[in-house]
Amino acid sequence: MGLLPADRPDPRAWLGGLIFSRVAGPEGPANRARIHETPGPRWFGPDRPVRRVHGDASMFIGGLSALLLQSLHPLAMAAVSAHSGFRSDPWGRLQRTSTFLAVTTYGPADAAQQAVDRVHAVHERVRGTTPAGQEYHAADPHLLCWVHIAEADSFLRAHQRYGSHPLDAAGCDGYVADMARIATALGVPDPPVTRDGLDRRLAAYRDELRATAEARSTARFLLLNPPLPLPARVPYGVLAANAVSLLPGWASRALGLPRLRPAEQLCVRPLGAAVTAGIRWAMTPPREAA
């Protein structure tokens, strides 16, 4: 009594599998097994803050917010626009990024280093010139640092607002220090290791940041034209609105993204918390949740 018939899938498992397949791709199950079941030392132990943050559904909002924030550096945006193929294969790029985060956060140390080496090789090949005549190179340590701090700040902000177990002050510093371990491996010199240091480093980039035509176009693509079926666009729209609300005010103004503060407090954020909780429920096996 009370059990679903054998020919009817468990709604929770069905939804969780659907989300996982989108984020992790066709190789997701095999990658997950290798990451979690391969024995050996890891870069981060089970009690490290980076594991808590990257394992939470708040990453869906944090990741989208990070892309918007990163786009405000003209050199980073030019490199992404010309070389990443995110418009032609957005799911492929998401799957590669999520796999990199999973491997470096949870995988064996040798697999994490191999993932970093692959990213190094890609960065070395990415060179070009912006429409304004500025040269860029994805392996430039200064540019790598911007991408890193925008990502770390967005992930942490999202976790503190939407995560199931927000970190205390020491945990926030620990997360930034954990991310610095990955950044150093990627070639970022002297990444910040505390939350205050992260804030200061972000402020140091402000004079370099502006919304180019490519950045505004990317924001429209991410927020208004996602490659999703119509039923999925409603929850995605909630995630997108919350990603915008997570941005610093100067960043959303630069991208021309409208914000109504009272509406954010009364509607946007509660809906974001609800959708994030739904994703967390779907992707957490009942035994693990218990």
C-alpha positions in Angstrom: 0.0 0.0 0.0 1.2 3.5 -0.8 3.9 2.4 -3.2 4.0 3.5 -6.9 3.3 0.7 -9.4 6.4 -0.8 -10.8 5.7 0.7 -14.3 5.4 4.2 -12.8 8.7 6.1 -12.1 9.3 7.7 -8.7 8.7 11.4 -9.4 11.6 12.4 -7.2 14.0 10.1 -9.0 12.7 11.1 -12.4 13.1 14.8 -11.8 16.5 14.4 -10.2 17.7 12.3 -13.0 16.4 14.8 -15.6 18.2 17.7 -13.9 21.4 15.6 -13.4 21.4 14.6 -17.1 21.2 18.3 -18.2 24.0 19.4 -15.9 26.3 16.4 -16.1 25.6 15.2 -19.6 25.6 11.6 -21.0 28.9 10.8 -19.2 27.5 12.0 -15.9 26.9 8.6 -14.2 30.3 7.3 -15.2 32.0 10.5 -14.2 30.2 10.5 -10.8 31.3 6.9 -10.1 34.9 7.7 -10.9 34.9 10.9 -8.9 33.3 9.4 -5.8 34.3 5.8 -5.8 38.0 5.9 -6.9 40.2 5.5 -3.8 43.0 7.9 -3.0 43.8 11.3 -1.4 41.7 14.3 -2.3 42.5 18.0 -2.4 39.7 18.6 0.1 38.6 16.5 3.0 35.0 15.7 3.7 34.7 18.5 6.3 35.9 21.3 4.0 33.5 24.2 3.2 34.1 23.9 -0.5 32.4 20.5 -0.5 29.3 21.9 1.3 29.0 24.9 -1.1 29.6 23.0 -4.3 27.2 20.2 -3.3 24.3 22.5 -2.7 21.5 23.4 -5.1 22.3 27.1 -4.5 25.0 26.6 -7.2 22.3 26.8 -9.9 21.8 30.5 -9.0 25.4 31.1 -8.1 26.7 29.7 -11.4 24.4 31.9 -13.5 25.2 35.0 -11.4 28.9 34.3 -11.9 28.6 34.2 -15.7 26.8 37.6 -15.6 29.5 39.1 -13.3 32.4 37.6 -15.3 31.1 39.1 -18.5 31.8 42.6 -17.3 35.5 42.3 -17.9 35.9 43.1 -21.6 38.8 40.8 -22.2 37.2 37.9 -20.5 34.0 38.5 -22.4 35.8 38.7 -25.7 37.6 35.4 -25.1 34.3 33.7 -24.2 32.4 35.2 -27.1 35.1 34.2 -29.7 36.2 30.8 -28.4 33.8 29.1 -26.0 30.9 28.2 -28.3 28.5 28.8 -25.4 25.7 29.9 -27.8 26.0 26.9 -30.1 26.5 24.4 -27.3 25.4 25.9 -24.0 24.7 22.5 -22.4 28.0 21.1 -23.4 29.8 24.1 -21.8 27.7 23.7 -18.6 28.5 20.0 -18.5 32.3 20.6 -18.9 32.3 23.2 -16.2 30.2 21.2 -13.7 32.5 18.2 -14.3 35.6 20.3 -13.6 34.1 21.6 -10.4 33.1 18.1 -9.3 36.5 16.6 -10.1 38.5 19.3 -8.4 36.2 19.4 -5.3 35.5 15.7 -4.7 37.7 13.7 -7.0 41.1 12.0 -6.4 44.0 14.4 -6.3 45.6 13.0 -9.5 42.3 13.4 -11.4 41.9 16.9 -10.1 45.4 17.8 -11.4 44.6 16.2 -14.8 41.5 18.3 -15.1 43.5 21.4 -14.3 46.1 20.5 -16.9 43.4 20.1 -19.5 42.1 23.6 -18.7 45.7 25.0 -18.9 46.0 23.5 -22.4 42.8 25.2 -23.5 43.7 28.5 -22.0 47.1 28.6 -23.8 45.3 28.3 -27.2 42.8 31.1 -26.5 44.2 34.4 -27.8 42.8 37.2 -29.8 42.0 40.9 -30.0 38.8 42.7 -28.9 36.8 45.0 -31.2 38.5 47.9 -29.4 41.9 46.6 -30.3 43.0 45.1 -27.0 44.9 41.8 -27.0 43.8 39.0 -24.7 45.1 35.6 -23.7 43.1 33.3 -21.5 46.2 32.2 -19.6 46.9 35.7 -18.5 47.2 35.5 -14.7 45.4 38.8 -14.2 42.5 37.7 -16.3 42.4 34.2 -14.7 42.2 36.0 -11.3 39.2 38.0 -12.3 37.3 34.9 -13.5 38.3 33.1 -10.3 37.2 35.8 -7.8 33.9 36.5 -9.7 33.1 32.8 -9.5 34.1 32.4 -5.9 32.2 35.5 -4.8 29.0 34.4 -6.7 29.1 30.9 -5.4 29.5 32.0 -1.9 26.9 34.7 -2.0 24.4 32.2 -3.5 25.2 29.7 -0.8 24.8 32.2 2.0 21.4 33.3 0.7 19.9 30.1 -0.6 22.0 27.2 0.8 20.5 24.7 3.2 23.3 25.3 5.7 25.0 28.7 5.3 28.5 29.0 6.6 29.7 31.0 9.6 32.4 33.6 9.2 35.2 31.0 9.6 33.5 28.8 7.1 33.3 31.6 4.6 37.0 32.2 5.0 37.6 28.5 4.7 35.7 28.4 1.4 37.7 31.2 -0.1 40.9 29.5 1.0 39.7 26.2 -0.6 38.9 28.0 -3.8 42.4 29.5 -3.7 43.8 26.0 -3.8 42.1 25.4 -7.2 43.0 28.9 -8.4 46.7 28.5 -7.7 46.7 25.2 -9.6 45.1 27.0 -12.6 47.8 29.7 -12.5 46.4 32.5 -10.4 49.2 34.2 -8.4 48.4 35.0 -4.8 44.6 34.5 -4.9 42.7 35.8 -1.8 42.3 33.4 1.0 39.7 35.2 3.2 36.3 36.8 2.5 37.7 40.3 3.2 40.5 39.6 0.9 38.1 38.5 -1.8 36.0 41.7 -1.4 39.2 43.8 -1.7 40.3 42.0 -4.8 37.0 42.4 -6.5 37.0 46.1 -5.7 40.5 46.4 -7.3 39.1 45.3 -10.6 36.2 47.9 -10.7 38.1 50.3 -13.0 38.6 47.6 -15.6 34.9 46.5 -15.8 32.2 47.7 -18.2 29.3 46.2 -20.1 30.3 45.7 -23.7 27.8 44.9 -26.5 28.9 41.2 -26.1 28.2 41.3 -22.4 24.7 42.7 -22.8 24.0 40.2 -25.6 25.2 37.4 -23.4 22.9 38.6 -20.5 19.9 38.6 -22.8 20.8 35.1 -24.0 21.2 33.7 -20.5 18.2 35.4 -19.0 15.6 35.6 -21.8 16.5 32.9 -24.4 17.6 29.8 -22.6 17.7 26.6 -24.7 14.9 25.0 -22.6 11.5 23.6 -23.3 8.6 25.8 -22.3 7.7 23.9 -19.1 11.2 24.4 -17.7 11.3 28.1 -18.5 9.2 29.1 -15.5 11.5 27.6 -12.8 14.5 28.8 -14.9 13.1 32.3 -14.9 12.9 32.2 -11.1 16.6 31.1 -11.0 17.6 33.8 -13.5 15.8 36.6 -11.5 17.5 35.5 -8.4 20.9 35.4 -10.2 20.3 39.1 -11.1 19.3 39.9 -7.6 22.5 38.4 -6.3 24.7 40.8 -8.4 26.1 43.9 -6.8 24.0 46.9 -7.8 26.7 48.5 -10.0 26.9 45.2 -12.0 23.2 44.9 -12.7 23.1 48.6 -13.6 26.0 48.2 -16.0 24.2 45.3 -17.8 21.0 47.2 -18.0 19.1 44.7 -15.8 16.1 46.2 -14.1 15.7 45.5 -10.4 12.9 46.4 -8.0 14.2 46.1 -4.4 10.8 45.7 -2.7 9.8 43.0 -5.3 13.1 41.2 -4.7 12.4 41.0 -1.0 8.7 40.1 -1.2 8.6 37.8 -4.3 11.9 37.1 -6.1 14.0 35.8 -3.2 11.2 33.6 -1.6 10.5 32.0 -5.0 14.3 31.5 -5.5 14.5 29.7 -2.1 11.5 27.6 -3.0 12.8 26.5 -6.4 16.3 25.8 -5.0 14.7 23.7 -2.3 12.8 21.8 -4.9 16.0 21.1 -6.9 17.7 20.0 -3.7 14.8 17.6 -2.8 14.9 16.1 -6.3 18.6 15.6 -6.4 19.1 14.2 -2.9 18.3 10.5 -2.5 15.7 9.9 0.3 18.2 7.9 2.4 20.9 10.6 2.1 18.3 13.3 2.9 17.3 11.5 6.1 
